[in-house]
Amino acid sequence: MRSERKRPGQKGPLTRRGGKPPRRVLVFGIGNPGRRDDGLGPRAVELVEALRLPGVTCDANYQLNVEDALSCAKHDVVIFVDAARGLGAPFIWTEVQAEAASPAMTHALGPGAVLAICDALYGRRPEAYLLGIRGHRWVIGEGLSARAEKNLREAVRFFEKFAKRKVPRKGTRS
């Protein structure tokens, strides 16, 4: 027998007004866990998934591919999460726009290219952001460095606040 749990309130930037269902959000982690801190994106996805936020779907892969445009097209908001080098802060949060032109042929794509393909093939332009998390160790091996773990925790707390509308986003006030 399934126990009934009280669900969290449906408030925040990921929800729609007027009692409509939550916005469909994709959190997509990018990176290779076999290259230490390059695995920050996939690890962030695991932590976000554990938050069980309404309307949030999580996925991860080593790199973005053309096929990921279909996943983006099925969502209203897309958050790309990736490791970053040389940041002065533990993480960055930036809006991502579709690139002006879709790449002709490539093995790996950036977030802007995936959004361009999403628009070209499916006529969809989801709101999109990049959550870049500062990494420190890039050698072969598994497990994040202690400093990257700390940055990851800060970045996930930021995302959770964003999801609950405690962090302003473009065109809104908190």
C-alpha positions in Angstrom: 0.0 0.0 0.0 1.4 3.4 -1.0 1.5 6.1 1.6 0.2 9.5 0.7 2.8 12.2 1.0 2.1 15.8 1.1 3.6 17.4 -2.0 5.6 20.7 -1.7 3.9 23.9 -2.7 3.6 24.6 -6.4 5.3 28.1 -6.3 8.4 29.3 -8.1 9.6 30.2 -11.6 9.2 26.6 -12.7 5.4 26.8 -12.1 2.7 28.5 -14.1 0.1 30.9 -12.7 -3.5 30.0 -12.4 -3.1 26.5 -11.1 -1.6 25.2 -14.3 0.9 22.3 -14.1 4.5 23.1 -13.5 6.7 24.1 -16.4 8.5 21.2 -17.9 12.2 21.6 -17.0 15.1 19.6 -18.3 18.4 19.6 -16.2 21.0 18.2 -18.5 24.5 17.4 -17.0 27.4 17.3 -19.4 30.7 15.6 -18.6 32.9 12.6 -18.1 32.9 11.2 -14.6 36.1 9.3 -15.5 38.0 12.6 -15.7 37.5 13.6 -12.1 36.0 17.1 -12.0 34.7 16.9 -15.6 32.0 14.7 -14.0 30.5 17.8 -12.2 27.6 17.9 -14.6 26.4 14.3 -14.2 26.9 14.5 -10.4 24.9 17.7 -10.3 22.1 15.9 -12.1 22.1 13.2 -9.4 21.7 15.8 -6.7 19.0 17.7 -8.5 17.1 14.5 -9.1 17.2 13.7 -5.4 15.4 17.0 -4.8 12.3 15.6 -6.5 11.1 19.0 -7.9 7.8 18.9 -9.7 8.1 19.1 -13.4 11.9 18.6 -13.5 13.4 15.9 -15.6 17.1 15.0 -15.4 19.5 13.6 -18.0 23.3 13.4 -18.5 25.8 12.4 -21.1 29.5 12.9 -21.9 28.6 15.5 -24.5 25.7 17.2 -26.2 24.5 15.6 -29.5 22.0 16.4 -32.2 19.5 14.0 -30.6 19.4 16.1 -27.5 17.5 18.8 -29.4 14.4 16.6 -29.3 14.7 16.4 -25.5 15.0 20.2 -25.3 11.9 20.6 -27.5 9.8 18.7 -25.0 10.6 21.2 -22.2 9.8 24.8 -21.4 13.1 25.4 -19.6 16.5 23.7 -20.1 19.4 24.0 -17.7 22.7 22.8 -19.0 25.2 21.9 -16.2 28.8 21.5 -17.0 32.3 21.7 -15.4 34.2 24.9 -16.0 37.9 25.9 -15.8 39.3 29.1 -14.6 36.3 30.6 -13.0 36.8 33.2 -10.3 33.6 32.0 -8.5 32.4 28.6 -7.5 29.9 28.6 -10.4 28.3 30.8 -13.1 24.7 31.1 -14.2 24.2 32.5 -17.7 21.3 32.6 -20.1 21.9 30.6 -23.3 20.6 31.7 -26.7 20.4 29.6 -29.9 23.4 30.1 -32.1 22.8 32.0 -35.3 23.4 28.9 -37.5 23.2 25.2 -36.9 26.5 23.4 -37.3 26.7 21.3 -40.5 28.5 18.3 -39.0 30.1 17.7 -35.7 30.5 15.0 -33.0 29.9 17.3 -30.1 27.7 20.4 -29.8 27.5 23.4 -27.4 24.2 24.4 -25.7 23.6 27.2 -28.2 24.0 24.8 -31.2 21.5 22.3 -29.6 19.0 25.1 -29.1 19.4 26.2 -32.8 18.7 22.6 -33.9 15.8 22.4 -31.5 14.3 25.6 -33.2 15.1 24.4 -36.7 13.7 20.9 -36.4 10.9 21.3 -33.9 10.0 25.0 -33.9 10.7 25.3 -30.2 12.8 27.8 -28.3 12.9 26.8 -24.6 14.2 29.2 -22.0 17.8 28.0 -21.4 20.6 28.6 -18.9 24.1 27.3 -18.3 25.1 26.4 -14.8 28.9 26.2 -15.0 30.6 24.7 -12.0 34.3 25.4 -11.3 36.4 22.3 -11.4 40.0 21.8 -10.3 41.2 18.3 -11.3 40.9 17.0 -14.8 43.1 13.8 -14.7 41.9 10.3 -15.4 40.2 8.9 -12.4 36.8 8.8 -10.7 35.5 11.1 -7.9 35.4 14.8 -7.6 38.0 16.9 -5.9 37.1 18.3 -2.5 37.0 21.8 -3.8 34.8 20.8 -6.7 32.4 19.1 -4.3 32.1 22.3 -2.3 31.4 24.3 -5.5 28.9 21.7 -6.6 27.0 22.0 -3.3 26.8 25.8 -3.7 25.6 25.5 -7.3 22.9 23.0 -6.5 21.7 25.2 -3.6 21.5 28.1 -6.1 19.5 26.0 -8.5 17.1 24.9 -5.7 16.6 28.6 -4.8 16.0 29.3 -8.5 13.4 26.5 -8.7 11.6 28.0 -5.7 11.9 31.5 -7.0 14.2 32.9 -4.4 16.7 33.9 -7.1 15.7 36.6 -9.6 15.7 35.6 -13.2 15.5 37.7 -16.3 12.5 39.9 -16.3 11.4 39.0 -12.7 11.9 40.3 -9.2 12.3 38.3 -6.1 
